[in-house]
Amino acid sequence: MEPDAIAPSETSDSDLVRRMSAGDRQAFGQLFQRYQRTVYRFAVQMTGRPDVAEDVAQDVFMALARTGHRYQAAGGRLTTYLYGVARHLVLQRERQRRVRAETDLEQLEAGDRPTPWVDPADGMLHAARLAAMRRAILRLPAHYRDIIVLCELNAVSYDDAAAIIGCPVGTVRSRLSRARRLLAARCHAVERQDDGAAAVKLLLAGSARMMEPQS
């Protein structure tokens, strides 16, 4: 069963959303328990910042509580809706951060520059290679990063990714192909030790597991 698939005995997402929109707090709690880890994982993979990911996840469910009545099960899975809201919030934060950085650039002292996020286990070879992959993903342009995070790290289908991003399926395929090539080109350490394409595929799987939220 897929990570976010619903067992036959469980209440469906659409029923929970309907009940939540009618004021049922228990239904909201069930949706939160069902998908909070999924949304948080996506936000971590997009930002590399657990603290930011927590804020994004909270904002996503606040948005769901306010606008859940807009969700129509016939239009797609609830995860597609949640990924779309999370993606919008992440990109919005990045735009705000860029504006602040440009505004404060003249006052920013070299010693005050933010420290890059570093994997604490990067002393080990495999962990170092995963860290390199994470950094490469985070440095991708947003329109390539979200494709990699959705399709490679979260196994979202091309159709759902197209719905989340708001583009044709063909665009998803072409962007994913380009994003894979960019990752292979940027992960020089990986390419020196393994076949580039195969290593990228392997490390993407490992990176997805390593970026799971801790229970």
N, C-alpha and C positions, 0 to 999 in steps of 0.2 A: 504494500500500500504506500502511496506517495506520502511524504511528510505531512502535507496539509490536507490529505484526503479525509473524508468523513465516513466513519463507520456506520453501517446500516442502522444501528440502534441509537445513534446520536441525532439530535435535532439539527435540521439543515441550516446552513448559513442564512438563507433567505427568510426562514421562519424566525430565527433569532434577530435578524435585522428588523423585521416587521415588529416584533415584540419590543425591541429596544426603542424603536421610533415612537411606539405608543407609551413609552415611559417605564418599561420593565428594566430595572437596574440589574436584575439577575441575568437577563439575556445579554446585557452589555458585558457583564463580568465573564460570562461564558465565551463571548467572542474575544475578549481580551486574553483570556487564558489560552484560547485556541491558536491565536495568531501573533501574540506579542513577540515571541521568540523569532518568528519569521520576519517580522518587520524590523526588529532590532538587528538581526543578522545582516539584512540588506543594508541598513543604514551604516553599520560598522564597515561593511565591505566597500561602501561608497565613499566614506569619509576617513576611515582609519582612526576614528576617535570614538572610543566607547562612551565618553561623557556626552558628546554631541549626539551619538546614536540613541542614547536614552531619552534625550530631549525630543528628538525627531519621533521616536516611537510613541511617546506620550502625546505629542501634537497630532500624530496620525489618528490615534483613538479618540482624541477630543474632537477632531474633525469628523470622524465617523459618527460620534454621538450627535453632532450638530446636523450633519448632512446625509446620514445613512438612508434617509427616505429617498434619496436620489438613486441609490443602488438598485438595479434591476437584475435579478438572477438570469433572466434571458439574455442579458447583454454580456455575460461573462462571469467568471469565478470571482468570489469576493477577494481572493488574493490579488487578482489583477487590479481591482479597484484600490486596494491598500498599497500595492507597489506603486501605483500611479501617484497617489497622494504623497507617499514617502519620497519618491523621486522629485516631485515638485518642491517639497520642503527642503530637501538637500540642496537642490540647485539654487533655491532662493537664498539659503544661508551662504552659499558660495558667492553669489552675486553681492550680497551685503558685505561679506568679508573683503572682497576685492575693492569695493568702494571705500571701506574703512582704511584698508592698506594704502590706497592711493591718497586718501586725505591725510593720513598720518606719516607719509613717507619721509617728509623733510624732518620730522621730529624724532623719527625712529633711530635710536642708537644701535650700533652693531651688537652690543651685548644684550640688547633687549629682544633680539629676533627670536621667534619661536623655535624651540628645539624640534627637529624632525622626529616623528614617531619611530621608535626602534624596537624591534622584537627582543625581549629580554633573553631569549634563548639563542641569539644569533651566533654564539660561540661554536655551536655544532654545525656541521656542514649542511645537513638537510634543513635545519632551522634558518641558516643564513640564506639558503636558496629560496626558501619560502618568504623570508623577509624581503629579498630582492624582488620576488614576484609581486608581493603586496605593494612595495614602493612603485614598481612599474605600473601596476593597475591604477594606483592613486594619481600618478602623473599623466595618465592618458587624458586627452580632451574629453569633456563630459559626455559627448555623444558616442564615444567609443567605450568609455568606462562603464556607462550604464548597460550597454549591450553585453559586455563581458560579465558583469556582476549578475545580470538577470539570467542570461542563457547558459553561461559556463558554471558559475558558482551556485546558482539556485535552480538550474534545470528548468527554467521557464520556457515554454514552447515559443516558436517563432511567431505564431499567431497571437499569443498572449502578450509577448514583448511588443509586437506592433501596436496592439491596443493600448498598452501602458504608455508607450512613447508617443503614439499618434502619428505613425508613418506606415507606409506599405510594407508587407512582409518581405518583398524584394530588397527594400532598403535595410531591413534588419539583417538579412543574409550578407549583403555587401559590406555593411559596417562591421559585422562580426568577423568576416574574413580579413578586412583591413586591420581590425583591432588585434587579431591573432598575430598578424605579421609584425605589427608595431611592438608587441610584447616580445616576440622572438628576437627582434632586432635589438631591443633595449636590455634584455637579460644576457649580457655578454658572458657572465660566468657560467650560466647554464649552457650556452651554446658551445663553450670550450670543452665541456665535459660530456655532453650528450648531443644527440640529434636535436636541433632546435625545436622543431614542431612537436616531436614526441615529448620532449622535456616540458614544454609549455603546457601540453595537455595533462601530463602527470602532475605538475605542480599546481595547476588550476584546481584539480581535484583535492590535492593536499591543502591548498590555501583555503578552500571552502570549509574543510573540516577544522582547520586550525582557527578559523575566524568564527566558529560557533560560539554563542554566548555561554558563559560559565553558569552552571546551575548553583 
